[in-house]
Amino acid sequence: MSYPETVNLPFNGEIIRTRFTQLKPDAASAGGPGYWVLLQGDTLLLQEGELYRGELPAPLEDNGQALQFGEWDGQPVRLFSLSKSDDVPQGLQGVPWTELPDQIATLYGVARQILHWEKLSRHCSRCGSGEMARIAPTWGKRCGGCGHEHYPHIHPCVIVLVRRGDEFLLARKPEWAAGRYSLVAGFVDFGESLEECVAREVLEETGLKVKDVRYVGSQNWPFPSQLMAGFVANYDSGEIVVEEDELEDARWFTKERMPPALPQKRSIARWIIDNFALGSGR
């Protein structure tokens, strides 16, 4: 599967634009049949490879947990979270997100981010109160104790391909699968632009200085709630010195000398590698 631009990558809204309309909580319809995003850990429960459709399957009980967050193919689509100890309802199968078709994976990503926010916002992080009320017509919540307003947290991150002539820099973390290399990435810090974050992360993690930092696209990444901003930069100076608290290894590669494994095709990391290291270098 190829993706012409980053907007076409899974987890970005464009890929489900014709099938999904997101609704705020106050705009949700009453109960009744519809589609269900049934989450259990990192898996989505499907019925013969498709979203379950109908009433909430037995023996699951709503107890106010179900949340409609939009419409899928013109019908309500609701989110429901199962604990890891819950039995999977008969006729459903748990599918890891890595094996989901792109459109369903993208809807799964939206639901996962909403669930993360709902869990994160049960208590006020300012005063500790559990009296949180929704701020219509948004996903925000207002604390009944101190009145502080909270809104969903989307964390900006940068991810960058560094090029030096025909070479490009790839790195690996110790917890990744054996032989897998990817791009340098990191969270934006206080008081810095995205471009400044690129330069800092590369310098901190590999000891290299970069120049000509150029933005190339972005991808929503719901694990749990990141926005990945992709960049390409040119090598400026320095020798590789790996920050061992972050990385296991970093080295220069070429088209002819590649690592054993790369990131999955539907990640912005792989899109950047395919287009700017292995492709035309546009």
C-alpha positions in Angstrom: 0.0 0.0 0.0 1.4 3.4 -0.9 0.3 6.8 0.4 0.6 9.8 -2.0 0.9 12.4 0.8 0.9 12.3 4.6 -2.7 13.4 4.7 -3.5 9.9 3.2 -1.8 8.0 6.0 -4.0 6.0 8.5 -5.0 7.9 11.7 -5.4 11.1 9.7 -9.1 12.1 9.2 -8.9 12.3 5.3 -8.9 8.5 5.0 -12.4 8.2 6.6 -13.8 11.6 5.5 -16.5 10.0 3.4 -17.6 7.5 6.0 -17.2 9.2 9.4 -18.6 12.4 10.9 -17.3 13.2 14.4 -19.9 14.5 16.9 -19.3 16.2 20.2 -20.9 14.5 23.2 -23.8 16.9 23.5 -24.8 16.2 19.9 -25.1 12.4 20.4 -28.4 10.7 19.7 -30.4 8.6 22.1 -29.6 4.9 22.5 -30.4 2.3 19.9 -28.6 0.2 17.3 -25.6 1.4 15.4 -21.9 0.6 15.0 -19.6 -0.2 17.9 -15.9 0.4 18.5 -15.3 -2.2 21.2 -11.9 -1.7 22.6 -10.0 -4.2 24.7 -6.5 -3.2 25.4 -4.7 -2.7 22.1 -7.3 -4.8 20.2 -10.6 -4.0 18.5 -13.4 -6.5 18.6 -14.7 -7.2 15.1 -17.4 -9.4 13.7 -16.2 -11.2 10.6 -13.6 -8.5 10.0 -16.1 -5.6 10.2 -17.3 -3.3 13.0 -20.0 -4.9 15.1 -23.4 -3.5 14.3 -26.6 -3.6 16.4 -27.3 -3.2 20.1 -24.5 -3.5 22.6 -23.6 -7.3 22.5 -24.6 -9.5 25.4 -23.3 -10.0 28.0 -21.8 -6.5 28.1 -23.7 -3.9 30.2 -23.6 -0.2 29.4 -23.9 1.3 32.9 -23.4 4.7 31.2 -20.0 3.7 29.7 -21.0 3.8 26.1 -20.2 7.1 24.3 -21.4 8.1 20.9 -18.6 10.0 19.2 -19.9 10.2 15.6 -21.6 8.6 12.7 -20.2 5.8 10.6 -21.8 5.3 7.2 -24.7 7.4 8.4 -25.4 5.5 11.6 -24.4 6.2 15.2 -21.0 4.8 16.1 -20.2 4.4 19.8 -17.2 3.6 21.9 -17.2 1.0 24.6 -14.1 -0.2 26.6 -13.8 -3.7 27.9 -11.4 -4.6 30.7 -8.7 -7.2 29.8 -10.4 -9.7 32.1 -13.8 -9.4 30.3 -14.8 -12.4 28.1 -15.1 -11.6 24.4 -18.8 -11.8 23.4 -19.6 -14.8 21.2 -19.1 -14.2 17.5 -16.5 -11.4 18.0 -12.7 -11.6 17.5 -10.1 -9.4 19.0 -7.8 -7.9 16.3 -4.6 -6.0 17.1 -4.5 -2.5 15.6 -1.5 -3.5 13.5 -3.7 -5.9 11.6 -6.7 -3.6 11.1 -7.6 -2.3 7.6 -6.6 1.3 7.2 -10.1 2.9 7.5 -11.1 0.8 10.6 -7.6 1.5 12.1 -8.2 5.2 11.7 -11.6 5.1 13.4 -10.0 2.9 16.1 -7.4 5.7 16.5 -10.1 8.4 17.0 -11.9 6.2 19.6 -8.7 5.4 21.4 -7.7 9.1 21.8 -11.2 9.9 23.1 -11.0 7.1 25.6 -7.6 8.3 26.7 -9.0 11.8 27.2 -12.1 10.5 29.1 -9.8 8.5 31.5 -7.4 11.4 31.9 -10.1 13.9 32.7 -12.0 12.1 35.4 -10.4 14.3 38.0 -9.2 17.9 37.9 -5.4 18.1 37.7 -5.5 21.5 39.4 -7.4 20.7 42.6 -8.0 17.0 42.5 -11.8 17.3 42.4 -13.8 14.6 40.7 -16.7 16.9 39.8 -16.0 17.3 36.1 -18.8 18.6 33.8 -18.6 18.8 30.0 -18.3 22.2 28.3 -20.8 22.1 25.5 -20.3 21.9 22.5 -16.7 20.6 23.0 -14.8 17.7 24.5 -13.6 20.1 27.2 -14.6 19.7 30.9 -15.0 22.2 33.7 -14.1 21.4 37.3 -17.0 21.8 39.7 -14.5 22.4 42.5 -12.2 25.2 41.3 -13.8 26.1 37.9 -10.7 25.3 35.9 -11.4 24.3 32.3 -9.6 21.4 30.7 -9.4 20.4 27.1 -8.0 17.3 25.3 -4.2 17.0 25.3 -2.6 16.5 21.9 1.1 16.3 22.3 3.3 17.7 19.4 6.3 15.6 18.4 8.9 16.0 15.6 10.3 13.2 13.5 13.2 13.8 11.1 15.3 12.3 8.4 18.8 13.7 8.3 20.6 13.4 5.0 24.3 13.6 4.2 24.9 13.3 0.5 23.6 9.8 -0.5 23.6 8.8 3.2 20.8 9.1 5.7 20.7 8.8 9.5 18.6 6.0 11.2 18.5 5.1 14.8 17.1 2.4 17.0 15.7 2.1 20.6 16.6 -0.9 22.7 13.0 -1.9 23.2 12.3 -2.2 19.4 12.2 -5.5 17.5 15.6 -6.8 16.6 17.2 -5.1 13.6 14.6 -2.3 13.3 15.8 1.2 12.7 13.8 4.4 12.3 14.1 8.2 12.4 15.1 10.4 15.3 12.0 11.7 17.0 11.0 13.5 20.2 8.5 15.7 22.0 8.4 19.5 21.6 9.8 21.2 24.7 8.8 24.5 26.4 9.5 27.6 24.4 10.7 26.0 21.2 9.4 25.9 17.6 9.1 22.7 15.7 12.3 23.4 13.8 14.2 24.2 17.0 12.9 20.9 18.4 14.3 19.0 15.4 17.8 20.5 15.9 17.8 19.9 19.6 16.6 16.2 19.4 19.1 15.3 16.7 21.9 17.0 18.7 20.9 15.4 22.0 20.4 11.9 20.7 23.2 11.6 18.1 25.6 14.5 18.7 25.0 15.8 15.2 24.1 19.4 14.1 21.7 19.9 11.2 20.7 22.7 8.9 18.0 23.4 6.2 15.2 21.9 8.3 12.1 21.5 6.1 8.6 20.4 7.1 7.1 17.7 4.9 3.9 16.6 6.5 2.2 15.2 9.7 0.3 12.2 11.1 -2.0 11.8 14.0 -0.6 9.1 16.2 -3.1 7.8 18.8 -0.6 6.0 21.1 -1.8 7.6 23.2 -2.3 11.1 21.8 0.5 12.5 19.6 0.7 14.6 16.5 3.8 13.7 14.6 5.3 16.6 12.5 7.7 15.3 9.9 10.8 17.0 8.7 13.8 16.5 6.4 17.1 18.1 7.4 20.7 18.2 6.0 23.8 17.2 8.0 25.8 20.2 9.1 28.6 18.9 11.4 29.7 16.5 14.1 30.3 12.8 14.6 27.7 10.3 15.9 27.7 10.1 19.7 24.6 8.1 20.8 22.7 9.2 23.9 22.4 5.9 25.6 19.5 6.8 27.8 17.4 7.2 24.6 19.0 5.1 21.8 20.8 1.8 21.4 22.4 2.7 18.1 22.5 5.3 15.3 24.3 5.2 12.0 24.5 6.3 8.4 22.8 4.1 5.8 22.4 4.2 2.0 20.0 2.6 -0.5 22.6 -0.2 -1.0 23.3 -0.6 2.7 20.0 -0.9 4.6 19.1 -2.1 8.2 17.3 -5.4 8.5 14.0 -3.8 9.3 12.2 -0.5 8.8 9.1 1.0 10.4 5.7 -0.2 9.2 4.4 1.2 5.9 1.6 3.2 7.4 3.7 5.3 9.7 5.0 8.8 8.8 8.5 7.5 9.6 8.3 5.0 6.8 6.6 7.5 4.5 9.5 9.9 5.0 12.1 7.2 4.5 10.4 5.9 1.3 10.0 9.4 -0.2 13.2 11.2 0.9 15.8 8.5 1.4 14.8 5.7 -1.0 12.7 7.6 -3.4 13.1 10.7 -5.6 14.3 12.8 -2.7 11.7 15.5 -3.6 
